[in-house]
Amino acid sequence: YQRRVRDSDKVIILILNTWKMSKDKEKTEAHLNNLREESSEANIDAAQATKALDTLASATTTTKVEEELAKKKKLAEVTVKPEDVNLIVEQIQLTRKEADLVLREHDGNVIDALRSLLA
């Protein structure tokens, strides 16, 4: 028994495979553009292809949001010394919030944070 795979099924499979393989937004967008071109050339049902592409775009956005939340959670776990924040605020003239963020991005290491700000 062989199931006949329709062109629209092939596009959906390509879209899902593209989404799984590509974590880079630019690569994903390039793959989506290629798939759009292929689907128009193959005369695939436009509504179905569009729906599949919209689903993929939504999933990509959701993944980005999840990544951003994970990054924020990781940064929130970093311990930052108030004296290090004060040093950066006074010497580099950043806001307390900016100084705190730079320190968190450098795991609370004031020297690495200052180097990145002066580079």
C-alpha positions, -999 to 999 in steps of 0.1 A, spaced: 0 0 0 14 33 -10 -1 66 -1 0 93 -27 16 124 -12 1 156 -25 22 186 -34 7 205 -5 17 178 19 52 180 6 53 218 13 40 213 48 67 186 54 94 209 40 82 238 62 83 217 93 118 203 84 130 238 78 117 250 111 133 221 130 167 226 113 170 263 114 174 283 146 187 313 128 161 339 119 177 349 86 181 313 75 145 306 84 133 336 64 154 325 34 140 290 36 105 304 38 110 326 7 123 295 -12 93 275 -1 70 303 -12 86 303 -46 84 265 -49 48 264 -38 38 290 -64 57 271 -91 40 238 -82 5 253 -83 -2 242 -47 -34 253 -30 -24 289 -20 -47 289 10 -32 257 24 4 268 18 -3 302 33 -18 286 64 12 264 68 36 293 64 16 314 89 18 284 114 56 283 109 60 320 114 39 318 146 60 289 159 92 309 151 79 339 170 70 317 199 105 301 199 121 336 200 98 346 229 108 315 248 145 321 241 141 357 254 124 345 285 151 319 292 177 346 287 160 369 312 156 341 337 193 332 334 203 369 339 180 372 369 199 344 386 232 362 384 242 379 417 253 415 412 271 435 440 257 470 446 292 485 448 299 472 413 268 488 400 278 521 417 313 519 402 299 516 367 273 543 372 299 567 385 327 559 360 309 551 328 278 573 335 252 546 328 219 543 345 217 519 374 195 496 353 220 496 324 249 490 347 230 461 364 223 445 330 259 448 318 271 432 350 245 404 347 255 397 311 291 393 324 281 370 353 287 398 378 323 402 368 329 440 371 362 438 352 347 420 322 317 444 322 340 474 322 361 460 294 331 454 273 319 489 279 352 505 270 358 483 239 
